[in-house]
Amino acid sequence: MMKDIFSVASGLIFGLGLIAGGMTDPAKVQAFLDLFGAWDPSLAFVMGGAIAVGVFAFAAARRRTVSWTGEHMELPRSTVIDTRLIVGGMLFGTGWGLGGFCPGPAIVALGGGLPAAGIFIVAMLAGMVGHDRWMQGLFASTPASAPAR
């Protein structure tokens, strides 16, 4: 029960922060990304604040194996920068720039009744399913060859 209350409270605080910071407004996000046009640097302060909070939160989390709600917690340990990470980052950034959303703000904007967020979420989910199917195809074991007749 406490875990559910903590989850709802965390989600509400996160969503309100996204709204207050302007992250749910695709025009504001796209203006931030338009470095050679009508650039709006205000989201840099939102991101800077998020990074500052994250630095301290991850430093504290590194010393823990159990979350505040009692759940097992393990942070990723990999520091490898590989092709999948670079291509994934480029695709994420392209989607962010074209749609003006990233996943969290899109869900909040959809909850606020913004139809464009629904279109973005459907496209994002289709991309996730496509990626999973593509990866399954890459790593699927090849069937044993059929016996000769």
N, C-alpha and C positions, 0 to 999 in steps of 0.2 A: 504493500500500500504506500509506504513512504517513498519507494522508488518511483511509483507512478506520479505522485505529487511533485517530486523533484523534477521528473521529466517534463511534466506540463509547465511548471514554473520556469524551467530553463528554456523551453520552447517559446513561451510567451515573451520572456525577456529578450531572447534572441530576435524574435520577430519584430518586437517594438523597436529594438536597436536598428534593425535593417530599415524600418520605416522612417525613423527619426534621422538616420544618416543619409536617406535618399537613395539607398541601394535598390529599392523596389520600383524606381522610376526609370524605365529604359532610356528615355531622352537624356536624363542626367548622366547615366552611365556612358552612353554613347558620346556625350559632350566631353566627358572626362577622357575618353579614349581618342578624341579628335585633336591630336597634338598640333596639327598644322592648320586648324580652322578655329572655330569658336571654343577653344579649350576651357573647360571648367575644372580647376584643380581641387575643388572642395572635397571630392571623394578621397584624395590623397590623405587628408586629415582623418577621415573615417578609417581608412586602411592602416594608417600609422597608429591610430589608437588601438585597433584590433591586434596589430602586431605587438604593441607594447604590453597589452594584457596577456596575449598568448605566450610571450617570452617567459613571464613570471608563472603562468599556469603550467606550461610544459616543464619548467624547472622544478616546480613542486610535484608534478605528476611523475617525473623520473624517479623520485624517491619513494613512490608508492607502488604497491602491487594490488591494492584493493581501493575501489572508488569510495566516495562518501556514502553511497547507498549500499555498500557491501559487496558489490559485483567485482569479479576478477578483472584486473586491468593490466594490459601489456601494450606498451608503445612499440611502434615499428622500430626496428634497429638498422635497417638497410640504409646505406648512404650512397648506393650505386646510382649513378646518373647514366641511364642507358637509352637506347633508341626509343623504347616504348614510353619512357617518361617524357622525353623531349617531344615526340609526336603527339602524345596525349595532351601535353601542355599546350602545344600549338593548336590542336583541335578545340580544346577547351576555350582558349583565348579567342579563336575565330568565332565560335558560337556565342561567346560573351559579347564580342564586338558587333556581330550581326544582329543578335536578338536583344541585346541590352540587359540580359539576365544571366545570372548563374543560378544553380539549383535552389539554394535556400531562398533568395529573394523572389524567385519565380513562384515558389509555393506560397509565400506570404502574399504576393501580388494576386495570385489566383484566389486566395481566400478573401482578398479585398475586392474581387469582382472584375479584375482586369482580363479581358478575353485574350489578349496577346500572350499573357502568361500561360494560359491553357494550351495555346498552339505551341509555345516553346516547350512545355512539359511533355506534350505528346511526341514532339520531335526528339527531345532528349531521351525519352524512354525507348523510342524506336532505335535510336543510335546505340543505346545500351544493349538492347536485345540483339541488334545486328553485330555488335562487337562480340558478345558472348557466343553467338553462332559461328562467327568467323574464327574465334579462338578455339572453339570445339573442333572445327574442321581442321585447323592447323595441328592440333595435338591429338586428334583421334587416331587410335591404332588402326593400322591397315589390316583388313581381314586376311586370314590365311588363304593362300591360293587354293582354289577348288581342285579336287583330284582330277587327273587326266582321264578322259573317257576312251 
